[in-house]
């Protein structure tokens, strides 16, 4: 899933984000969502989040949790 819909992202989820410094290269950083920073329900470039390690970026991929 892409990260353009705010209702698909919840704190504690594992996501891949693009940091501001990596926007040109498209390098993705994986981490756990701590806070959702975008208040709008949709953003075409991805919902902005803060990861549990403090990094901030826009969600490009939501990592699907495998069900047992």
Backbone as a printed PyTorch tensor [residue, N CA C, xyz], in Angstrom:
tensor([[[  0.8410,  -1.1930,   0.0000],
         [  0.0000,   0.0000,   0.0000],
         [  0.8770,   1.2450,   0.0000]],

        [[  0.3710,   2.2780,  -0.6650],
         [  1.0910,   3.5450,  -0.6110],
         [  0.6200,   4.3210,   0.6140]],

        [[  1.2720,   5.4060,   0.9130],
         [  0.9720,   6.1390,   2.1380],
         [  0.2770,   7.4610,   1.9140]],

        [[ -0.6500,   7.5230,   0.9580],
         [ -1.3110,   8.7930,   0.6590],
         [ -2.6060,   9.0010,   1.4420]],

        [[ -3.1500,   7.9570,   2.0530],
         [ -4.4000,   8.0460,   2.8130],
         [ -4.0920,   8.0030,   4.3110]],

        [[ -4.4900,   9.0530,   5.0270],
         [ -4.1900,   9.1410,   6.4600],
         [ -4.8530,   8.0160,   7.2560]],

        [[ -6.0650,   7.5980,   6.8560],
         [ -6.7860,   6.5750,   7.6220],
         [ -6.1560,   5.1860,   7.5190]],

        [[ -5.1880,   4.9980,   6.6390],
         [ -4.5020,   3.7010,   6.5160],
         [ -3.2680,   3.6100,   7.4100]],

        [[ -2.8970,   4.7180,   8.0430],
         [ -1.6660,   4.7780,   8.8350],
         [ -2.0220,   4.9540,  10.3040]],

        [[ -1.4290,   4.1190,  11.1460],
         [ -1.6770,   4.1690,  12.5910],
         [ -0.3340,   4.1240,  13.3250]],

        [[ -0.2270,   4.7980,  14.4810],
         [  0.9890,   4.6800,  15.2840],
         [  1.2940,   3.2130,  15.6030]],

        [[  2.5500,   2.8520,  15.5240],
         [  2.9630,   1.4800,  15.7850],
         [  3.1570,   0.6550,  14.5190]],

        [[  2.6530,   1.1500,  13.3780],
         [  2.8110,   0.4250,  12.1130],
         [  4.2440,   0.5590,  11.6030]],

        [[  4.6900,  -0.4250,  10.8410],
         [  5.9800,  -0.3560,  10.1850],
         [  5.7710,   0.1900,   8.7760]],

        [[  6.5400,   1.2400,   8.4530],
         [  6.4090,   1.9030,   7.1530],
         [  7.7900,   2.1930,   6.5800]],

        [[  7.8050,   2.5260,   5.2990],
         [  9.0190,   3.0490,   4.6580],
         [  8.7230,   4.4830,   4.2640]],

        [[  9.6130,   5.3980,   4.6870],
         [  9.4240,   6.8140,   4.3910],
         [ 10.5930,   7.3300,   3.5650]],

        [[ 10.3630,   8.4640,   2.9070],
         [ 11.4520,   9.1730,   2.2410],
         [ 11.7120,  10.4280,   3.0720]],

        [[ 12.9550,  10.5780,   3.5230],
         [ 13.3560,  11.7450,   4.2940],
         [ 13.5330,  12.9250,   3.3550]],

        [[ 13.4430,  14.1430,   3.8700],
         [ 13.5900,  15.3540,   3.0490],
         [ 14.9140,  15.3170,   2.2760]],

        [[ 16.0010,  14.9310,   2.9510],
         [ 17.3220,  14.9130,   2.3090],
         [ 17.4330,  13.8320,   1.2310]],

        [[ 16.5240,  12.8420,   1.2560],
         [ 16.5890,  11.7310,   0.3070],
         [ 15.5440,  11.8340,  -0.8050]],

        [[ 14.8260,  12.9630,  -0.8940],
         [ 13.7630,  13.0760,  -1.8890],
         [ 14.2770,  12.9440,  -3.3200]],

        [[ 15.4500,  13.4890,  -3.6050],
         [ 15.9890,  13.4010,  -4.9660],
         [ 16.3950,  11.9710,  -5.3260]],

        [[ 17.0260,  11.2760,  -4.3760],
         [ 17.4960,   9.9170,  -4.6510],
         [ 16.3870,   8.8790,  -4.4980]],

        [[ 15.3730,   9.1950,  -3.7040],
         [ 14.2820,   8.2500,  -3.4730],
         [ 14.6170,   7.1670,  -2.4670]],

        [[ 15.7280,   7.3270,  -1.7370],
         [ 16.1330,   6.3490,  -0.7230],
         [ 15.0740,   6.2640,   0.3720]],

        [[ 14.6580,   5.0450,   0.6990],
         [ 13.6200,   4.8350,   1.7050],
         [ 14.2270,   4.4170,   3.0370]],

        [[ 13.6070,   4.8750,   4.1130],
         [ 14.0200,   4.5450,   5.4740],
         [ 12.8710,   3.8160,   6.1400]],

        [[ 13.1510,   2.6680,   6.7310],
         [ 12.1010,   1.8700,   7.3670],
         [ 12.0750,   2.1380,   8.8610]],

        [[ 10.8690,   2.1890,   9.4150],
         [ 10.7440,   2.3910,  10.8510],
         [  9.3080,   2.2730,  11.3100]],

        [[  9.1230,   2.4870,  12.6120],
         [  7.8000,   2.3830,  13.2320],
         [  7.2270,   3.7810,  13.4530]],

        [[  5.9730,   3.9760,  13.0710],
         [  5.3110,   5.2800,  13.2020],
         [  5.1020,   5.6150,  14.6790]],

        [[  5.5720,   6.8030,  15.0860],
         [  5.3260,   7.3020,  16.4340],
         [  4.1720,   8.3030,  16.4090]],

        [[  4.2140,   9.2540,  15.4510],
         [  3.1720,  10.2800,  15.3410],
         [  2.8450,  10.5130,  13.8710]],

        [[  1.5830,  10.8570,  13.6030],
         [  1.1630,  11.2780,  12.2700],
         [  1.1330,  12.8000,  12.2810]],

        [[  1.8830,  13.4320,  11.3810],
         [  2.0170,  14.8830,  11.3920],
         [  1.0850,  15.5810,  10.4080]],

        [[  0.6480,  14.8980,   9.3670],
         [ -0.2690,  15.4850,   8.3900],
         [ -1.6910,  15.4050,   8.9330]],

        [[ -2.3970,  16.5570,   8.9440],
         [ -3.7690,  16.5520,   9.4550],
         [ -4.7970,  16.2740,   8.3620]],

        [[ -4.4270,  16.5040,   7.0980],
         [ -5.3520,  16.2750,   5.9830],
         [ -5.5960,  14.7720,   5.7990]],

        [[ -6.7760,  14.3920,   5.2970],
         [ -7.0670,  12.9620,   5.0930],
         [ -6.2970,  12.3400,   3.9310]],

        [[ -5.7630,  13.1860,   3.0250],
         [ -5.0430,  12.7030,   1.8440],
         [ -3.9100,  13.6710,   1.5190]],

        [[ -2.7670,  13.1290,   1.0930],
         [ -1.6780,  13.9630,   0.5640],
         [ -1.0480,  13.2090,  -0.5940]],

        [[ -0.9530,  13.8370,  -1.7670],
         [ -0.4630,  13.1240,  -2.9620],
         [  0.9840,  12.6330,  -2.8680]],

        [[  1.7960,  13.2690,  -2.0280],
         [  3.2000,  12.8520,  -1.9000],
         [  3.4300,  11.9380,  -0.7120]],

        [[  2.3830,  11.6260,   0.0340],
         [  2.5100,  10.7520,   1.1940],
         [  2.2410,  11.5110,   2.4820]],

        [[  1.6740,  10.8140,   3.4380],
         [  1.3710,  11.3950,   4.7430],
         [  2.6790,  11.5610,   5.5170]],

        [[  2.8760,  12.7310,   6.1210],
         [  4.1080,  12.9960,   6.8670],
         [  3.9840,  12.3980,   8.2700]],

        [[  5.0020,  11.6440,   8.6780],
         [  5.0160,  10.9960,   9.9900],
         [  6.3670,  11.1840,  10.6680]],

        [[  6.3550,  10.9960,  11.9940],
         [  7.5980,  10.9310,  12.7720],
         [  7.7720,   9.4830,  13.1840]],

        [[  8.9460,   8.9300,  12.9320],
         [  9.2340,   7.5570,  13.3320],
         [  9.6290,   7.5190,  14.8040]],

        [[  9.6460,   6.3220,  15.3690],
         [  9.9840,   6.1650,  16.7880],
         [ 11.4130,   6.6070,  17.1010]],

        [[ 12.2890,   6.6440,  16.0800],
         [ 13.6650,   7.1190,  16.2950],
         [ 13.8090,   8.6200,  16.0630]],

        [[ 12.6780,   9.3170,  15.7750],
         [ 12.7000,  10.7690,  15.6290],
         [ 12.7940,  11.2940,  14.2120]],

        [[ 13.0570,  10.4170,  13.2390],
         [ 13.1540,  10.8590,  11.8540],
         [ 11.7690,  11.2030,  11.3080]],

        [[ 11.7180,  12.2450,  10.4540],
         [ 10.4610,  12.7060,   9.8800],
         [ 10.5290,  12.5970,   8.3630]],

        [[  9.4580,  12.0650,   7.7750],
         [  9.3930,  11.9620,   6.3210],
         [  8.0000,  11.5900,   5.8730]],

        [[  7.8480,  11.4460,   4.5610],
         [  6.5480,  11.1010,   3.9810],
         [  6.4890,   9.6050,   3.6880]],

        [[  5.3640,   8.9830,   4.0410],
         [  5.1890,   7.5380,   3.8670],
         [  5.0870,   7.2090,   2.3790]],

        [[  5.9260,   6.2910,   1.9320],
         [  5.8860,   5.8100,   0.5560],
         [  5.3490,   4.3880,   0.4740]],

        [[  5.5680,   3.5990,   1.5300],
         [  5.0860,   2.2130,   1.5600],
         [  4.6480,   1.8610,   2.9770]],

        [[  3.5560,   1.1360,   3.0630],
         [  3.1220,   0.5760,   4.3450],
         [  3.4750,  -0.9020,   4.3130]],

        [[  4.2300,  -1.3530,   5.2950],
         [  4.6550,  -2.7490,   5.3630],
         [  3.4930,  -3.5630,   5.9300]],

        [[  3.0090,  -4.5040,   5.1610],
         [  1.8930,  -5.3530,   5.5910],
         [  2.3650,  -6.3220,   6.6560]],

        [[  1.6580,  -6.3260,   7.7640],
         [  1.9660,  -7.2900,   8.8370],
         [  1.4000,  -8.6420,   8.4170]],

        [[  2.2150,  -9.6730,   8.5340],
         [  1.7410, -11.0220,   8.1390],
         [  0.9040, -11.5980,   9.2630]],

        [[ -0.2940, -12.0600,   8.8830],
         [ -1.1980, -12.6770,   9.8530],
         [ -0.7860, -14.1180,  10.1010]],

        [[ -0.9070, -14.5750,  11.3380],
         [ -0.5590, -15.9600,  11.6720],
         [ -1.6970, -16.8930,  11.3190]]])
